Every structure is written in C-alpha cells, then in structure tokens.
Amino acid sequence: MGLVRSLQQEEDKARGRVEGVSFLIAEWIEGSFQITDYVLRDILGHVQPEDLVYPHPDPHTNQRLTALIVSKMNTVPHVILAGFFDQNCIITHANSDEVGWDGSHRDYCKALRDSPDRNTFVSNAFKSTTGPLNVTQSRKFLPDQPGFHGFAALGVDLTFFSKWVEHISIDPLDVVAITDKNLRLLARKPAKPETLGQLIDDPIVEAFITSGQTDKSFRATSPIDGVPRLFSIRKVEGLPFYAVVGEADQHWQADWRHQVRVAVGALIVLWLLALFTLRTYWDQLNYLSELKIARDKLEDLSITDSLTGLANRRRFDDVLSAEYHRLRRINASISLIMIDLDYFKNFNDTYGHLAGDRCLKAVGEVIRHSLKRPQDLAARYGGEEFCCILPETQHADAVSIAMTIKASIAALGIPHSRSNAARHVTASLGVATIECTPDISPDYLIHLADKRLYWAKNNGRDQVGFEQRPARHTKDD
C-alpha cells in the first residue's frame, strides 16, 4: 500500500507540473496575441474610412499607408503579412504584392463581416496564397459605427510558436506542443519538423476540443512518437489554440521506481519474482480495463446522437442494412417511419436554438418510448428528422405506431406560434413497408417512406402518410 500511495503522490506531483506549464503556455499565447491586437488598434488609428480604396487615387497617401503597415509589422516578431481590407474584403494596402486580392472567402473576413458584435478574430492555421502556413489576426475598422467598413490583419508565421517553445526546458522524453482547433500541429518540442502543420490523429484530444472543456489531464501514449506520458491539455481563452504538455511516465515515475527497486532488493528472490509477476499482471489489467472503457465510450459516441441520445445517422444506416439483409434470407417484411417536425425552422427563429434543442430532446424521448421491442430502432436522421426501423412489422402495425408517435408529440403541448398546422409543435410522418427481396434495396424503403412523408407535408401536415392498401410489391410507387 505504501508503494501504491507513493506512486499516486508522484503522479499528483507530475500532474501539477504539467498543468502548471500548460497554464503558462496558454497565458503566453493569449498575451502575445493581445500585443498583436494592440498593434492592429494602433494601425487602425492612423486610417480614415476613405483610405480603404483600391486602387488608391492618391499615390502619396497610398505610399504613406503602405509604409505605415511595414513599419508597424516590423515591431512584432514573426509577422510575415500585414494589410488593410475594404468593406468587400479586398486588400487595399499590404506589405506584399497581394494588393487587390479578394479575401472574402477567408474566415478572418467572414467572422468580422457576418458578425456585427465581433470586433476581432484569430484564425486557425491555414496556407496563405503566398505559400507558408500562418495564423491571421484581424480587427474591424470603426467597430462602434453601423455597418462593416473593412479591417486590418496581421499574418503570424508558425515559427512564432516553435521558437518560443524551444526556450522551455524539458526532459528529453517530455513533450510540449501547441495545436489549433482543427488539430493542426503548430509547434512541438522535441521538434519533429515533418509533423508541423500536419493534422494530428488523436481521438482523446479531439474529444476534449469538441467537449468545450477548458483543461484536462490524462495518461496516454503519444500518437506521434509512441511514448506513454501524463498529459495536460488546456484551451487558450478566447483563441482557437490548445497547449499540450506531456511528462513521460519514465520521467515522473523515476523516483518511485527507485524506491521500488530498493524495497524489492531487500527481499529474497522468491518474493522478488512474486511481486514482479503481480505488478506486471496488475499493470496489464489496469491498462486493458482503461483501454476497454475508452474504446466503449468512443464507440458509444460514434453511434449516438449527442443531443437526443438516439441512434445517429451512421447507426441508422448500419442497422437498416443489416436488418434488411437478415430479413431478405427469410423473405420477411420491414417497415420504416420517417418523422419531420412541422415548421421547425420557424420554431428556432422564434424561440431560439436552445429551445429548439430542448424540443428535439423531448420529441426524441417520445419516439424512444413509443417503440416497445428491443429490435426496433429510433434514430435522429438529421436536423428535425427522425426515423424508426421496425423489422418484421406489418404495414398496419407500423401505421399504428406512427399514429401513436404523432399523438404523443402533439400531447407534449410545446407552444409554436409560427406553425400553420397548430399552435403547438406537431409532426408529419411517412410510413413504408416492403418485403425484403433481392431486387429491392434499403434505399428504396427510405424512398417510399420519404415520399409518403412529403405527401403528409403537402396535404396540411400534422398527419401520417401511408399506403391505403398495402400489397406485396417489388417497386410499389
């Protein structure tokens, strides 16, 4: 027990170290981009709205603004691009020959142009038209005035991150890295030049980014060099960057391993062998258990809709294909119900997306409880659309279940003032049933159900579309 407690203490100390370093790196990155933001503010203070013109009619003013850009960008290390953009995101002045270039498709333009409340923006890493990967920071011109009047931007070379990280003192087996929100590696120590600018395949880090957490510590094996480490990952506040710090197990466990060797060395060979065998077994058992839990969690995430808890589109496609091929061997029938919430876009526009999410969750619960058999599957098909797979279910039974679902959704009584079907949330449903034969594919079942769904929508909504006289068919509509 003493050795186990000692190991936990060493891990706690290592966790404190990596969390502290990741915090400092995040603070440094945030502070560095505050400096570039101050430069952008300074540049914009020397510009008038009428100056953002291309081509500029006054050569003297044009030369003065270009010289201003060059002088200001030289005050910040690793800035490789700088320029003014007009209200159409056309470069009017720059330190390069890109004047006149249209940047309206870039995120640093769209973020400021399309979001009136946003005054500044920092992009993920991307490849510029001049070649090198860079991160661009932009700031809106005249943010307090109505409309969009253009902006100034600075492009920071990736060496900005790498050169700073090189100053951090770490053990040879430890690692310090910086990534953007797209999991693109911006800097790493020990350096691996071939990986810089590349996307990292790390499910744990990817799950952390999508979770919205600000920091996390965990033990894992690096996908880049295969070294097991204790990691801390931290989001840089207000920026699309993440600081990752890893201390190698071999490093942080060194003192503890020395204690084990001293203690075990005092025992006889038999005890040494027994303890070694037990320790090896225990490590393997813990590792396999953690691996299984992580794999199970990732598997659940990959087949479950995160909002409603129902099966997602991927799970729906897999189950429909598997059930169809199973039922085809016994020439059995399969039914499909497609469900679409009426005027749901109007609902979101009126009550907001948070209310929309709550509505989708409630509808998902109604659909889930309407299916009684374990082989039936309820799935979120996409947006406000849901589907139910009903193996070995006749058309009349499927229509009955659809009617129940429609009534249960209406019974929720969720207000919907902009629906032309009712004053509450309603749904239109389409039901299709086919016999699984070799000449029909699962896609045809989806086609039939979708066709009947659109019949319901085109005939007033808040109803169920189904075949009035179901028949054995190969292609019925």
C-alpha positions in Angstrom: 0.0 0.0 0.0 2.9 2.3 0.7 4.3 1.9 -2.8 0.9 2.4 -4.3 0.4 5.6 -2.3 3.9 6.8 -3.3 3.1 6.2 -7.0 -0.1 8.2 -6.6 1.8 11.0 -4.9 4.3 11.1 -7.8 1.5 11.2 -10.3 -0.2 14.0 -8.4 3.0 16.0 -8.4 3.6 15.3 -12.1 0.0 16.3 -12.8 0.6 19.6 -11.0 3.7 20.3 -13.1 2.2 19.6 -16.5 -0.9 21.6 -15.6 1.2 24.5 -14.5 3.3 24.5 -17.7 0.2 24.2 -19.9 -1.3 27.2 -18.0 1.8 29.3 -18.5 1.9 28.5 -22.2 -1.8 29.4 -22.6 -1.2 32.7 -20.8 1.8 33.4 -23.0 -0.1 32.8 -26.2 -3.0 34.9 -25.0 -0.7 37.7 -24.1 1.2 37.5 -27.4 -2.0 37.9 -29.4 -3.0 40.8 -27.1 0.2 42.5 -28.3 -0.6 42.0 -31.9 -4.1 43.2 -31.2 -2.6 46.4 -29.8 -0.6 46.8 -33.0 -3.8 46.4 -35.0 -5.5 49.0 -32.9 -2.6 51.4 -33.4 -2.6 50.8 -37.2 -6.3 51.5 -37.5 -5.9 54.7 -35.5 -4.0 56.1 -38.5 -6.5 55.3 -41.1 -9.7 57.0 -42.3 -12.6 55.2 -44.0 -11.9 56.8 -47.3 -8.4 55.5 -47.3 -9.5 51.9 -47.8 -9.7 52.1 -51.6 -8.2 50.0 -54.3 -6.7 51.3 -56.4 -6.0 54.4 -54.3 -6.3 57.6 -56.3 -3.6 59.5 -54.3 -0.1 58.0 -54.8 1.3 59.9 -51.8 -1.5 58.6 -49.4 -1.1 55.1 -50.9 2.7 55.1 -50.2 2.2 56.5 -46.7 -0.3 53.7 -45.7 1.9 51.0 -47.2 4.9 52.4 -45.2 2.7 52.5 -42.1 1.9 48.8 -42.5 5.5 47.8 -43.0 6.8 49.9 -40.0 4.2 48.6 -37.6 4.5 44.9 -38.6 8.3 45.2 -38.0 7.6 45.9 -34.4 6.2 42.4 -33.8 8.5 39.3 -34.4 7.4 36.6 -36.9 4.6 38.8 -38.5 5.0 37.9 -42.2 1.9 39.5 -43.7 0.0 42.7 -42.9 -2.7 44.7 -44.8 -5.9 46.7 -44.9 -9.1 45.3 -46.3 -12.1 47.3 -47.5 -15.7 46.5 -46.8 -15.7 43.9 -49.6 -12.6 42.2 -48.1 -10.4 43.4 -50.9 -6.8 44.1 -49.9 -6.2 47.8 -50.4 -2.7 48.1 -48.9 -0.2 45.4 -47.9 3.5 44.7 -47.3 3.3 42.2 -50.2 2.2 42.3 -53.9 -1.2 40.9 -53.0 -3.0 44.3 -53.2 -6.3 43.9 -54.9 -6.7 40.3 -53.8 -10.2 39.2 -52.7 -10.2 37.6 -49.2 -14.0 37.4 -48.8 -13.8 33.6 -48.6 -11.4 33.6 -45.7 -12.6 33.0 -42.1 -10.8 36.2 -40.8 -13.0 38.2 -43.2 -16.3 36.3 -42.8 -16.1 36.3 -39.0 -16.0 40.1 -38.8 -18.2 40.9 -41.8 -21.0 38.5 -40.8 -20.9 39.0 -37.0 -21.8 42.6 -36.1 -20.9 42.0 -32.4 -17.4 40.6 -33.2 -14.6 43.2 -33.4 -11.5 40.9 -33.6 -10.8 37.4 -34.8 -7.9 34.9 -34.7 -7.9 32.1 -37.3 -6.8 28.5 -37.2 -3.6 27.8 -39.2 -4.1 27.9 -43.0 -1.9 28.1 -46.1 -1.8 31.6 -47.5 -1.7 32.5 -51.2 2.0 33.2 -50.8 2.7 29.7 -49.6 3.6 29.4 -45.9 1.2 28.3 -43.2 0.2 31.1 -40.9 -2.3 32.3 -38.3 -4.1 35.5 -39.1 -5.4 38.0 -36.6 -7.9 40.7 -37.8 -9.6 43.7 -36.2 -12.6 45.6 -37.5 -12.4 49.2 -38.6 -14.8 51.6 -36.9 -16.5 48.9 -34.7 -18.7 51.4 -32.9 -20.3 52.6 -36.2 -23.2 50.8 -38.0 -22.2 48.6 -40.9 -19.0 46.9 -42.0 -16.2 49.3 -43.1 -13.2 46.9 -43.5 -10.4 45.7 -41.2 -6.7 45.4 -40.7 -5.0 42.0 -40.5 -1.6 40.5 -39.4 -0.4 37.1 -40.5 1.8 35.3 -37.9 4.3 32.6 -39.2 4.3 29.3 -37.4 7.9 29.8 -36.4 6.5 32.2 -33.9 5.2 29.3 -31.9 8.1 27.0 -32.5 10.9 29.4 -31.5 9.2 30.3 -28.2 8.5 26.6 -27.3 12.2 25.9 -27.9 13.0 28.1 -24.8 11.1 25.8 -22.5 13.3 23.4 -20.6 12.0 19.9 -20.5 13.3 16.3 -20.1 14.3 14.7 -23.4 11.3 12.3 -23.2 8.8 15.0 -22.3 6.9 17.0 -24.8 5.4 20.4 -25.3 3.1 21.2 -28.2 0.6 23.7 -29.5 -2.3 22.9 -31.8 -5.2 24.8 -33.3 -8.9 23.9 -33.1 -8.6 21.8 -36.2 -5.9 19.6 -34.5 -3.2 21.1 -36.7 0.2 20.9 -35.0 1.7 24.5 -34.7 4.7 23.8 -32.6 6.4 20.9 -30.8 9.4 20.2 -28.5 11.2 17.9 -29.1 11.0 19.2 -32.7 9.7 17.0 -35.4 9.7 19.3 -38.5 7.9 16.8 -40.7 4.8 16.9 -38.4 4.5 20.7 -38.1 1.4 22.0 -40.0 0.0 18.4 -40.2 -3.3 17.3 -38.7 -2.9 15.1 -35.5 -4.9 11.9 -35.3 -5.6 11.8 -31.5 -9.1 10.9 -30.5 -8.6 11.9 -26.9 -7.5 15.5 -27.8 -10.2 15.7 -30.5 -12.9 14.6 -27.9 -11.6 17.3 -25.5 -11.8 20.0 -28.1 -15.4 19.1 -29.1 -16.4 18.8 -25.4 -15.9 22.5 -24.7 -13.8 21.9 -21.6 -11.1 24.4 -20.7 -8.5 21.9 -19.4 -8.0 18.2 -18.8 -5.2 15.9 -17.6 -4.9 12.3 -18.6 -2.4 9.5 -19.3 -2.0 8.2 -22.8 0.5 7.1 -25.4 1.6 9.8 -27.9 0.3 9.2 -31.4 3.4 10.9 -32.8 6.3 9.1 -31.1 4.6 6.3 -29.1 5.9 7.4 -25.7 3.5 6.9 -22.8 3.0 10.2 -20.9 0.9 12.0 -18.3 -0.7 14.9 -20.4 -2.3 18.2 -19.6 -4.2 20.0 -22.3 -5.6 23.5 -21.9 -7.6 25.8 -24.2 -6.2 29.3 -24.7 -9.0 31.6 -23.6 -10.7 33.4 -26.5 -8.4 31.9 -29.1 -8.5 28.7 -31.3 -5.3 27.3 -29.7 -4.6 24.5 -27.3 -1.4 24.0 -25.2 -0.4 20.3 -24.7 2.2 19.3 -22.1 3.3 15.7 -21.5 5.7 14.3 -18.9 7.0 10.9 -19.8 6.0 8.1 -17.5 9.6 7.1 -17.4 10.5 10.6 -16.1 7.8 11.2 -13.5 7.9 7.7 -12.2 11.8 7.6 -11.8 11.9 8.3 -8.1 9.1 6.0 -7.4 10.7 3.2 -9.4 13.9 3.7 -7.5 12.0 3.2 -4.2 10.5 0.0 -5.5 13.9 -1.3 -6.5 15.4 -0.6 -3.1 12.5 -2.2 -1.3 12.3 -5.3 -3.5 16.1 -5.6 -3.4 15.9 -6.4 0.3 13.6 -9.4 -0.3 14.5 -12.9 -1.2 14.5 -14.0 -4.9 11.1 -15.8 -4.4 9.4 -12.7 -3.2 11.1 -10.6 -5.9 9.7 -12.9 -8.5 6.2 -13.0 -6.9 6.0 -9.2 -6.6 7.3 -8.7 -10.2 4.7 -11.1 -11.5 1.9 -9.5 -9.5 2.9 -6.0 -10.6 3.1 -6.9 -14.3 -0.3 -8.6 -14.1 -1.8 -5.6 -12.3 -0.4 -3.1 -14.8 -1.7 -5.1 -17.7 -5.2 -5.5 -16.1 -5.4 -1.7 -15.5 -4.3 -0.9 -19.0 -6.8 -3.3 -20.6 -9.6 -2.1 -18.4 -8.9 1.6 -19.2 -8.5 0.7 -22.9 -11.8 -1.1 -22.9 -13.6 1.8 -21.2 -12.1 4.3 -23.6 -13.0 2.2 -26.6 -16.5 1.6 -25.3 -17.0 5.4 -24.8 -15.7 6.2 -28.2 -17.9 3.6 -29.8 -21.0 4.9 -28.0 -20.1 8.5 -29.1 -19.6 7.3 -32.7 -23.1 5.7 -33.0 -25.2 8.0 -30.7 -26.7 11.4 -31.4 -25.2 13.6 -28.7 -28.3 15.8 -28.3 -31.2 13.3 -28.2 -29.4 10.1 -27.1 -31.0 8.3 -30.0 -29.0 6.4 -32.6 -27.3 8.7 -35.1 -27.3 8.6 -38.9 -24.3 6.2 -39.1 -26.0 3.8 -36.7 -29.3 4.0 -38.6 -27.6 3.2 -41.9 -25.7 0.2 -40.4 -28.8 -1.3 -38.7 -31.1 -0.8 -41.7 -28.6 -2.5 -44.0 -28.0 -5.4 -41.5 -31.7 -5.9 -40.8 -32.6 -5.8 -44.5 -30.1 -8.5 -45.4 -31.2 -10.6 -42.4 -34.8 -10.4 -43.4 -34.1 -11.0 -47.0 -32.9 -14.5 -46.2 -36.4 -15.4 -44.7 -38.4 -13.2 -47.1 -39.8 -11.2 -44.2 -41.2 -7.6 -44.2 -39.6 -4.5 -42.7 -41.3 -1.1 -42.0 -39.8 2.4 -41.8 -41.3 5.5 -40.2 -39.9 8.9 -41.2 -40.8 11.8 -38.9 -40.4 15.5 -39.6 -41.3 18.3 -37.2 -43.6 20.9 -38.8 -42.2 24.4 -39.4 -39.3 23.7 -37.2 -37.1 26.4 -38.7 -39.8 28.9 -37.7 -39.7 27.4 -34.2 -35.9 28.0 -34.0 -36.2 31.5 -35.4 -38.9 32.4 -32.9 -37.8 30.7 -29.7 -34.0 30.3 -30.3 -31.8 27.3 -30.8 -31.6 26.3 -27.1 -35.4 26.0 -27.1 -35.1 24.0 -30.3 -32.6 21.6 -28.7 -35.0 21.1 -25.8 -37.8 20.4 -28.2 -35.7 17.8 -30.1 -34.8 16.1 -26.8 -38.4 15.9 -25.8 -39.5 14.5 -29.2 -36.6 12.0 -29.1 -37.9 10.7 -25.7 -41.4 10.4 -27.1 -40.2 8.4 -30.1 -37.9 6.2 -27.9 -40.8 5.2 -25.6 -43.2 4.5 -28.5 -41.0 1.6 -29.6 -41.6 -1.4 -27.3 -39.4 -4.2 -28.9 -35.6 -4.4 -28.4 -35.1 -5.0 -32.2 -36.8 -1.7 -33.1 -34.5 1.3 -33.6 -35.2 5.0 -33.2 -32.7 7.3 -34.8 -32.2 11.0 -35.4 -31.9 11.2 -39.2 -30.7 14.7 -39.3 -31.9 18.2 -38.2 -35.5 17.8 -37.2 -36.0 14.5 -38.9 -36.2 11.1 -37.1 -36.6 7.6 -38.3 -37.9 4.3 -36.8 -36.8 0.9 -38.2 -39.4 -1.8 -37.4 -38.2 -5.3 -38.5 -40.8 -7.9 -39.2 -43.6 -5.4 -38.8 -46.7 -5.3 -41.0 -47.9 -2.1 -42.5 -50.9 -1.7 -40.3 -48.9 -2.1 -37.2 -46.3 0.4 -38.4 -49.1 2.9 -39.2 -50.5 2.4 -35.6 -47.1 3.1 -34.1 -46.8 6.2 -36.3 -50.2 7.4 -35.2 -49.1 7.0 -31.5 -45.9 9.0 -32.1 -47.8 11.8 -33.8 -50.3 12.0 -31.0 -47.6 11.8 -28.3 -45.7 14.7 -29.9 -48.8 16.8 -30.0 -49.5 15.9 -26.4 -46.2 17.4 -25.4 -48.0 20.8 -25.9 -44.8 22.7 -26.8 -46.0 26.1 -28.0 -45.3 27.0 -31.6 -46.9 30.3 -32.6 -45.5 30.3 -36.1 -46.8 26.9 -37.2 -49.5 26.8 -39.8 -50.5 23.4 -38.7 -51.4 24.1 -35.0 -50.5 26.3 -32.1 -48.1 23.7 -30.7 -45.3 21.6 -32.1 -46.6 18.9 -34.5 -45.1 16.3 -36.8 -45.7 14.9 -40.3 -44.9 11.2 -40.7 -44.4 8.8 -43.6 -44.8 5.0 -43.3 -43.5 2.4 -45.8 -43.4 -1.4 -45.7 -41.7 -3.8 -48.1 -40.9 -7.4 -48.3 -37.1 -7.9 -48.3 -36.3 -9.4 -51.6 -33.1 -9.4 -53.7 -34.4 -7.0 -56.2 -35.1 -4.2 -53.7 -32.5 -2.2 -51.7 -32.8 -0.5 -48.3 -32.6 2.8 -50.2 -35.9 2.0 -51.8 -37.6 1.7 -48.4 -36.2 5.1 -47.5 -37.5 6.5 -50.8 -41.0 5.2 -50.1 -41.2 6.5 -46.6 -39.8 9.9 -47.7 -42.4 10.1 -50.5 -45.2 9.5 -48.0 -43.8 11.9 -45.6 -43.9 14.6 -48.3 -47.5 13.6 -49.1 -48.3 14.3 -45.4 -46.5 17.7 -45.5 -48.1 18.7 -48.8 -51.6 17.8 -47.5 -51.7 20.0 -44.4 -49.1 18.5 -42.2 -49.7 17.0 -38.7 -50.7 13.7 -40.2 -49.4 10.3 -41.3 -48.9 9.4 -44.9 -49.2 5.7 -45.6 -50.3 3.2 -48.3 -54.1 2.7 -48.0 -54.0 -0.8 -49.4 -50.6 -2.4 -48.7 -49.6 -5.0 -51.1 -46.7 -7.3 -51.8 -44.5 -5.4 -54.2 -41.1 -5.1 -55.6 -41.4 -1.4 -56.5 -44.8 -0.1 -55.5 -44.7 3.7 -56.3 
